[in-house]
Amino acid sequence: MRKTVLSAIVAVSENQVIGVDNDLPWRLSNDLKWFKKTTMGKPIIMGRKTFESLPGPLPGRTSIVITRDPGFTAEGAIVTHSLESAFEIGNEIAEQMKTDEVVVIGGAEIFRLCLDQLDRIYLTRVHATIDGDTFFPEFDPEKWHEISKEFHSKSEKDMFDHSFIVLERKQAH
Ligand SMILES: NC(=O)c1ccc[n+]([C@@H]2O[C@H](COP(=O)([O-])OP(=O)(O)OC[C@H]3O[C@@H](n4cnc5c(N)ncnc54)[C@H](OP(=O)(O)O)[C@@H]3O)[C@@H](O)[C@H]2O)c1
């Protein structure tokens, strides 16, 4: 079977913050467009809290939600109870959607669980120091190649300067 690329997409402040009060700590319209473009047509894996922070399942993508709660249901999403089963389901859906990529969209607990297995990270660096309660896990930059980096200035719809960075893992694992 074709190998599926396992990616994560995240927006992170200079001090590693990704969230506050189960929401994003900023408004960055440009990043939402980048998120949409990068995830469209792909299966996306997320923790239950991130799912609940969204207005609902994201159109054009298949949402896979991880929870320990055996009674949890989410209309329009697939619910599962471990990272491994989320990957299995993600691979099957990727094949059905004719894509070679499964994208983990957060939050911190799920990023922490999957970091060692990721092939690619779409990292939006938000050029600001933010007060938050949820952080991206420490990772070793030596293990990653920077494939691309694109700077964007703050604007009326974007609270902070930010850079879209694509990282790929250096060696096969
Ligand atoms: N900046 C960004 O790019 C970005 C991206 C995504 C999210 N966020 C932010 O991050 C925050 C949410 O992140 P979070 O870390 O609090 O929560 P999360 O990772 O979205 O979800 C955590 C939940 O996932 C389930 N879970 C975790 N580990 C599990 C395991 N091993 N097996 C089964 N289920 C497991 C549990 O659900 P149950 O409690 O139901 O069992 C747990 O409460 C929000 O502020 C959100 O806005 C930011």
The ligand as a Tripos MOL2 file, in Angstrom:
@<TRIPOS>MOLECULE
LIG
   48    52     1     0     0
SMALL
NO_CHARGES

@<TRIPOS>ATOM
      1 N1         -2.9170   27.2290   17.4110 N.am      1 LIG1
      2 C1         -3.3030   26.1150   16.8230 C.2       1 LIG1
      3 O1         -2.8750   25.7990   15.7140 O.2       1 LIG1
      4 C2         -4.2750   25.2040   17.5200 C.ar      1 LIG1
      5 C3         -4.6820   23.9990   16.9210 C.ar      1 LIG1
      6 C4         -5.5900   23.1820   17.5880 C.ar      1 LIG1
      7 C5         -6.0440   23.5460   18.8450 C.ar      1 LIG1
      8 N2         -5.6000   24.7020   19.3920 N.ar      1 LIG1
      9 C6         -6.0410   25.0980   20.7490 C.3       1 LIG1
     10 O2         -5.6050   24.0800   21.6560 O.3       1 LIG1
     11 C7         -6.5420   24.0030   22.7330 C.3       1 LIG1
     12 C8         -7.0730   22.5760   22.8310 C.3       1 LIG1
     13 O3         -5.9760   21.6910   23.0380 O.3       1 LIG1
     14 P1         -5.9310   20.6530   24.2630 P.3       1 LIG1
     15 O4         -4.5510   20.1060   24.3530 O.co2     1 LIG1
     16 O5         -6.5160   21.3100   25.4610 O.co2     1 LIG1
     17 O6         -6.9890   19.5400   23.8320 O.3       1 LIG1
     18 P2         -7.0630   18.5200   22.5710 P.3       1 LIG1
     19 O7         -5.7010   17.9280   22.3270 O.co2     1 LIG1
     20 O8         -7.7570   19.1830   21.4500 O.co2     1 LIG1
     21 O9         -8.0710   17.4360   23.1400 O.3       1 LIG1
     22 C9         -7.7710   16.7660   24.3380 C.3       1 LIG1
     23 C10        -8.7290   15.6010   24.4810 C.3       1 LIG1
     24 O10        -8.3840   14.5680   23.5580 O.3       1 LIG1
     25 C11        -8.7020   13.3090   24.1350 C.3       1 LIG1
     26 N3         -7.4740   12.5210   24.2840 N.ar      1 LIG1
     27 C12        -6.2230   12.9670   24.5660 C.ar      1 LIG1
     28 N4         -5.3590   11.9390   24.6250 N.ar      1 LIG1
     29 C13        -6.0790   10.8070   24.3850 C.ar      1 LIG1
     30 C14        -5.7480    9.4380   24.3100 C.ar      1 LIG1
     31 N5         -4.4780    8.9960   24.5140 N.pl3     1 LIG1
     32 N6         -6.7230    8.5510   24.0280 N.ar      1 LIG1
     33 C15        -7.9920    8.9730   23.8120 C.ar      1 LIG1
     34 N7         -8.3700   10.2830   23.8640 N.ar      1 LIG1
     35 C16        -7.4210   11.1830   24.1520 C.ar      1 LIG1
     36 C17        -9.3340   13.5960   25.4930 C.3       1 LIG1
     37 O11       -10.7280   13.7340   25.2470 O.3       1 LIG1
     38 P3        -11.8220   13.3930   26.3960 P.3       1 LIG1
     39 O12       -11.6020   14.3670   27.4900 O.co2     1 LIG1
     40 O13       -13.1370   13.5560   25.6810 O.co2     1 LIG1
     41 O14       -11.5730   11.9760   26.8020 O.co2     1 LIG1
     42 C18        -8.7150   14.9390   25.8430 C.3       1 LIG1
     43 O15        -9.4450   15.6760   26.7970 O.3       1 LIG1
     44 C19        -7.6160   25.0360   22.4280 C.3       1 LIG1
     45 O16        -7.2550   26.2610   23.0480 O.3       1 LIG1
     46 C20        -7.5400   25.1850   20.9250 C.3       1 LIG1
     47 O17        -8.0450   26.4300   20.4670 O.3       1 LIG1
     48 C21        -4.7420   25.5240   18.7680 C.ar      1 LIG1
@<TRIPOS>BOND
     1     1     2 1
     2     2     3 2
     3     2     4 1
     4     4     5 ar
     5     4    48 ar
     6     5     6 ar
     7     6     7 ar
     8     7     8 ar
     9     8     9 1
    10     8    48 ar
    11     9    10 1
    12     9    46 1
    13    10    11 1
    14    11    12 1
    15    11    44 1
    16    12    13 1
    17    13    14 1
    18    14    15 2
    19    14    16 1
    20    14    17 1
    21    17    18 1
    22    18    19 2
    23    18    20 1
    24    18    21 1
    25    21    22 1
    26    22    23 1
    27    23    24 1
    28    23    42 1
    29    24    25 1
    30    25    26 1
    31    25    36 1
    32    26    27 ar
    33    26    35 ar
    34    27    28 ar
    35    28    29 ar
    36    29    30 ar
    37    29    35 ar
    38    30    31 1
    39    30    32 ar
    40    32    33 ar
    41    33    34 ar
    42    34    35 ar
    43    36    37 1
    44    36    42 1
    45    37    38 1
    46    38    39 2
    47    38    40 1
    48    38    41 1
    49    42    43 1
    50    44    45 1
    51    44    46 1
    52    46    47 1
@<TRIPOS>SUBSTRUCTURE
     1 LIG1         1 GROUP 0 **** ****
